[in-house]
Amino acid sequence: MVPSRRRRAPDDDRTPDQMRVDAVGDLARFRLEAGDLPERGGERPQMMVVADLATLRLEPGSQLAQMDWGPLVSGETARRIGCDASVTPVLVDANGEILHVGRRSRTVPAPTRRALNLRDRHCQWAGCRMPASTCTPHHARHWADGGGHELDNLSIWCDRHHALLHPENARFRRASSGLGP
């Protein structure tokens, strides 16, 4: 069934534009998870966000993070991008010179994800029955704040409800509804 033609759940208050954006995100995630996309340099397609620790910790006055193709994003957006992504820490000096490149690590390892799926079974939003296998892990305490990927720091949320857990999204929901920033 075409995602935009599905019947809406009674509590689904997304706009048609939001539903289409969610559908495009689903398509991209399904293709990436299939594992059959071409690789460059031995890695699956990826995106890079450059941010300092102060930005990721949301410290007042910290710089914006930068996407690898140029646009600047808020610390909240950088945290959201890294929410369930492969993260490679890079240590730079005050001039931006690379001092050390760490090893890439998956924020939620496969065995932990399987245990999380078994524990939670479905999206943790009250009344939502979206199966865990189609949901996204959410860290109660973000990794930039010292949170790890232990089960007691994780829960499963469908894309629609996971987006509601991230404050930066509220600004976009208000703007699309005409309520302003």
CORNORRA-V105910 format. One line per field, one symbol per residue. ss: DSSP state (~ for helix, > for strand, _ for the rest). psi: psi as a letter, one per 30 degrees, with the letter a starting at -180 (. if undefined). burial: # if it has 24 or more other ideal C-beta (glycine too) atoms within 12 Angstrom, else .. Layout:
ss = ???
psi = ???
burial = ???
This chain:
ss = __~~~__________~~~~~~~~~~~~~~~~~~~_____>__>_____>>__~~~~________>>>____>>_~~~~~~~____>>__>>>_____>>>>___>>___~~~~~~~~~~~_>________>~~~_>>>>___~~~_____~~~>>>>_~~~~~~___~~~~~~~~~~____
psi = kkefglkkkegjgkleeeeeeeeeeeeeeeeeffgglllkggklklkkkkkleeeffhkkgllllklfgekklleeeeeeegeilkkjkkklafggkkekjlkkkkejleeeeeeeeeeeelkgkkfkgkkefglkkkkejkefggkahlefgllkkleefeeffjfffeeeeeeffgfl.
burial = .............#...##..#...#....................#######.####......#.......###############...................##...##..##..#.####..#.#.#.######..###....#....#############.##..##........
